[in-house]
């Protein structure tokens, strides 16, 4: 049977949990006008400590309000008398505010301590600096523990499984009542090769979505009214808490938990949460992370740009292409980013094109990395392709914030009938145009995608001018060259190309350069 002493100790710990201090860290998300924490869950009258960290470059505060407060309207009302609001450091003079931080300057932090309200409910928190309240907000949810399981029964089975068996076809070794209604798996002296099925009743006080939590070593699943809600099958440690949600009517429901033990540790954690309750464990064993009580804000919902029948262009801050990146996704999963700072190809990759969420939300800060894989920056750093040197093995020019890249002027780009861009720039008396095209299927792992680059050079080309195709780890392979970078291998071919130290170059002269980049295994 279940060991009653352990169950009584655990129940006492639960009853004392409201006296333990709930500790949260809330950070501001740089350049996004959001907290990283969208929800904090505490018990009524529980002591709370919030470590508020402002890592942003703007001032922010953290203001807790009564349920139902229109926080955006409250913050906006200050602008009726901005001189007085400024004296209060943009903290509204409103009786619905019951706890708050000071207005933190950029890169400051503050610890806020308070006792959670006794009344259950959702208490909004918000930043009241002008213009921030529309997006910079969250909820402190105050909720009691839910009711536990009732009439819990167990059935013990003996067997050696790698996955959960169909227990309905098996005969239990023994079965009985779990007197304290707490799930535990040490029902006998069996250490390996057994399974247990727990069944009981769960009373749901209110219709709505109900969440169940499960972690196990080895496999387990939870079923409500015969419907599988969450599962963690197979042989594995109980390292991760799995979650599942189901809509339930108010009233009594059938709870069933199936578990098997192969060998090694015996660990089983199950818990439940409704919209009006805390996470309430059903098991004696508790997962180390069961009391997280925090809902972190996702950086942004993804906005993947999908390439279909024609190229898609994305102009923005792109990782590897600087602040004036022009990303182009070609049909077939071949992608590149051109830099209007260096007038050069900056990044190539295959598969998915790019996620625009970073730049299409809030203040749009930061550089967006490519969404796909097989990423390579052929020349490494963002530098021009053209350079005058008596030694092509020497270093190429570096970016100067004042002088930029001397002699280079960006002339924009145009689209052809298929919406593929042609890039234009000048270098002294030299005019350069570049066009690209994708071939093959870059979305398939076993595909062999190709990016074709055509460079037209016109005008008076200086003596000792070189066009750099790649740099870094470049290996000659017959008439081609292999560029290796971060696990990606590109086969590059161009007539007249040769290695000069770590640079792959071709003599710059009027005419056409046909450059081929091919992803290889």
Buried (B, 14 or more C-beta within 10 A) or exposed (E): EBBEEBBEEBBEEBEEBBEEEBBBBBBBBBBBBBBBBBBBBBBBEBBBEBEBBBBBEBBBBBBBBBBEBEBBEBBBBBEEEEEEBEEEEBBBEBEBBEBBBBBBEEEBBBEBEBEBBEEBBBBBBBBBBBEBBBBBBBBBBBBEBBBBBEEBBBBBBBEEBEEBBEBEEBEBBEBEEBEBBBBBBBBEEBEEBBBBBBBBBBEBEEEEEBBBBBBBBBBBBBBBBEEEBBBBBBBBEBEEBBEBEBEBEEEEBEBBBBBBBBEEEBBBBBBBBBEBBBBBBBBBBBBEEBBEBBBEBEBBEEEEBEBEEEBBBBBBBBBBBBEBBBBBBBBBBBBBBBBBBBBBBBBBBBBBBBBBBBBEBBBBBBBBBBBBBBBBBBBBBBBBBBBBBEEBEEBBBEBEEEEBBEBBEBBEBEEEEEEBBBBBBBBBEBBBBBBBBBBBBBBEEEBBBBBBBBBBBBEEBEEEBBBBBBBBEBEEEEEBBBBBBEEBBBBBBBEEBBBBEEBBBBEBEEEEBEBBBBBBE
